[in-house]
Amino acid sequence: MKAAEAVGIEARPLGRMMKAAGLQAKNTTRNGVTDRYYLFDLKEQIEGILAAGDLEE
């Protein structure tokens, strides 16, 4: 499941909010499909931002 689907937000606005919070997606190829992903090394930082409520539109 994509992150935008999980939180009920369109992908583009979610990407802008994540970038404003200092999180940058990486272009990654997985199963032959190239897309932008938030890698596992950002998991703790994402959880901290969500817990603090710092992710706003």
C-alpha positions in Angstrom: 0.0 0.0 0.0 1.3 3.4 -0.8 1.7 6.0 1.9 -0.8 8.4 0.5 -3.5 5.6 0.4 -2.7 4.7 4.0 -3.3 8.2 5.3 -6.1 9.1 2.9 -4.3 12.0 1.2 -3.4 12.5 -2.5 0.2 11.6 -3.3 1.3 15.1 -4.5 0.2 17.0 -1.4 1.6 14.3 0.9 5.0 14.6 -0.9 5.0 18.4 -0.4 4.2 18.0 3.3 6.9 15.4 3.8 9.4 17.5 2.0 8.5 20.5 4.2 9.1 18.3 7.2 12.6 17.5 5.9 11.9 14.0 4.5 12.9 13.4 0.9 11.6 10.3 -1.1 14.1 8.4 -3.1 13.6 7.2 -6.7 13.8 3.4 -6.4 13.1 0.5 -8.7 11.2 -2.4 -7.1 9.8 -5.3 -9.0 10.7 -3.5 -12.3 8.7 -0.4 -11.3 10.4 2.9 -10.7 8.6 5.1 -8.2 9.4 7.4 -5.3 9.6 5.7 -1.9 10.4 6.7 1.7 13.1 4.2 2.7 13.1 2.3 6.0 16.1 4.4 7.2 13.6 7.3 7.6 11.0 5.2 9.6 12.1 6.6 13.1 12.1 10.2 11.8 8.7 9.8 10.2 7.2 8.2 13.3 8.7 11.1 15.4 7.2 13.7 13.1 3.8 12.0 13.2 3.8 11.7 16.9 4.6 15.4 17.3 1.9 16.4 14.9 4.4 18.3 12.8 3.0 17.1 9.4 0.5 19.8 8.2 -0.8 20.8 4.8 
